[in-house]
């Protein structure tokens, strides 16, 4: 992957993430999981999903703090 492709890929992911309402995303994820009846594994998946969103937020915040510029800025 070239540097330009990497920038374009991360810019698209960053734009989608910033548009995402994380509270509603977690609620939607939980609603779908709660319909399967597998409660134990669902709680783990919900935690993993929520943690992943938090990790993405920290990554993009760190990139912003280092003033890494994306076309969507």
C-alpha positions in Angstrom: 0.0 0.0 0.0 1.4 3.4 -0.9 1.4 6.3 1.5 -1.3 8.0 -0.5 -3.5 4.9 -0.4 -3.0 4.7 3.4 -4.0 8.3 3.9 -7.1 7.9 1.7 -8.1 4.7 3.5 -7.6 6.2 7.0 -9.4 9.4 5.9 -12.4 7.4 4.9 -12.4 5.4 8.1 -12.0 8.5 10.2 -14.8 10.3 8.4 -17.2 7.4 8.9 -16.1 7.0 12.6 -16.7 10.7 13.3 -20.1 10.5 11.7 -21.0 7.5 13.9 -23.1 8.1 16.9 -21.3 5.6 19.2 -24.1 5.4 21.7 -26.6 4.4 19.1 -24.1 2.0 17.5 -23.6 0.2 20.8 -27.3 0.1 21.4 -28.0 -1.3 17.9 -25.2 -3.9 18.4 -26.6 -4.9 21.8 -30.2 -5.1 20.4 -29.1 -7.5 17.7 -27.1 -9.7 20.0 -29.9 -9.9 22.6 -32.1 -11.5 20.0 -29.8 -14.6 19.7 -30.3 -16.0 23.1 -26.5 -16.6 23.7 -26.1 -14.2 26.6 -22.7 -15.1 27.9 -20.8 -14.7 24.5 -22.9 -11.7 23.6 -21.7 -9.7 26.6 -18.1 -10.5 25.6 -18.8 -9.4 22.0 -20.6 -6.2 23.2 -17.6 -5.4 25.4 -15.2 -6.1 22.5 -17.2 -3.9 20.2 -17.4 -1.0 22.7 -13.6 -1.3 23.4 -12.9 -1.3 19.7 -14.8 2.0 19.3 -12.9 3.5 22.2 -9.6 2.4 20.7 -10.5 3.9 17.3 -11.4 7.2 19.1 -8.0 7.3 20.8 -6.1 6.5 17.6 -7.8 9.3 15.7 -7.5 11.7 18.7 -3.8 10.9 18.8 -3.4 11.5 15.0 -5.3 14.8 15.4 -3.0 15.9 18.2 0.0 15.1 16.0 -1.7 17.2 13.3 -1.7 14.4 10.8 -3.7 15.9 7.9 -6.4 14.0 6.0 -8.3 15.2 3.0 -11.5 15.2 5.1 -10.0 17.7 7.6 
